[in-house]
C-alpha cells in the first residue's frame, strides 16, 4: 500500500475544496437535511474560509494520497487553533479526517492515523482528541477499534440542527 501524506498549501486550495465538499456530502448528506448541508458547506468549505484555515499557523492540512491519487484529507489543529480548550497544550485535535467512500474499509484510515500519530510525537504531544457525530456509527466504530475512548460531548451546529459530537481521545 503506497500511502502518502502531502502538506496542503494555498496553491492546492481548489483541490482541497473539491475533496472537502465531496467527502462531506458522501458522509453526511443521507442523514441530514439538504439545506443544512448546503449552509454548512457555504460557510465552512468556501474558498475564503478554507484559505483562512490554511493560513492559520497552528492548523495543518494534509492530502491522503494512494498511488498518486488524492483519496482524502485531514486537518490537524495545535494550540489555539483547537476547537475546544480542553487540552490546549497537552494534546492536539484531529478536526477533520475524510476519505472518499470508495476508499473506506481498505486500511487507509489506519495508515493515515499512523502518520498523524507520528506527526504528533515529533511535535512532542502525547495525546490526540477529536469530535465525531453521535450518529456516524462507522467512524465511531473505527475510532474505538483504533483505541480512542470517549471522554465528553459537545454541541455542533449543522445549519439549524443542533447536533451532538462525542469527544474521543487516545494516548500516543
Secondary structure, DSSP 8 states (H G I E B T S, - for coil): --EEEEE--GGGHHHHHHHHHHHHHHHHGGGS-HHHHHHHHHHHSSHHHHHHHHT-TTEEEEEEEETTEEEEEEEEE-GGGSSS-TTTTT-EEEEEEEE-GGGTTSSHHHHHHHHHHHHHHHTT--EEEEEEETT-HHHHHHHHHHT-EEEEEEEEEETTEEEEEEEEEEE-
